[in-house]
């Protein structure tokens, strides 16, 4: 998952909105979002190579989403899949602070990551490069492959467009349009994360399209003030064209 936007308690009618893109190698096998036969049941896509997920939620409104931290110098060839961190949070009955403590204890085992998550009542983020996490106040947040709200061009642009889209959440058009934005940032605005300039350019758009690596799916989650949830996921093929979609609606427990 390489772009996560969350509007948390920013709109009275829809107090939780998540808009996210998962970017991954096209060769990595993946299952579309579905209800897992787990306890508790988890609604999420699945990484069929390692078994974890990048974004998911439960019927109680607990959710978690993951991004990798981009710095080739920090990458280790060995280490467990970071997708299992999302699964463990979703399966947990722990509070926000209990899960922050848990992540602090085990984060060094994994390649660098960020997790933004909620127990249904509170929102928090954990950044492994910082080695710490914190509870978040109501607001609009953007997370890519650096720490929370790093002002990369695509994060700035997507946050601004999500703020505008909050008035149009009865349909998914505006939110999907911002997730499908392929605008490449100017070279003088690109971050320097240790990859080549060609890759910095490619990765600077919200929606990534290339033969080997790109945006595999886009997700929009909405929870309204009546505790009704909508989970929409669109899957994209190697050309960046629609390859399927799933839609779920349910009442939170």
Buried (B, 14 or more C-beta within 10 A) or exposed (E): BBBBBBBBEBBEEBBBBBBBBBBBEBEEEBEBBBEBEEEBEBBBBBBEBEEBBBBBBBBBBBBBBBBBBBBEEEEEEEEEBBBBBBBBBBBBEBEBBEBBEBBBEEBEEBBBBBBBBBBBEBBBBBBBBBEEBBEBEEEBBBBBBBBBBEEBBBBBBBBEBBBEBBEEBEEBEBBBBBBBBEEBBEEEEBBEBEBEEEBBBBBBBBBBBBEEBBBBBBBBBBBBEEBEBBBBBBBBEBEBEEBEBBEBEBEBE
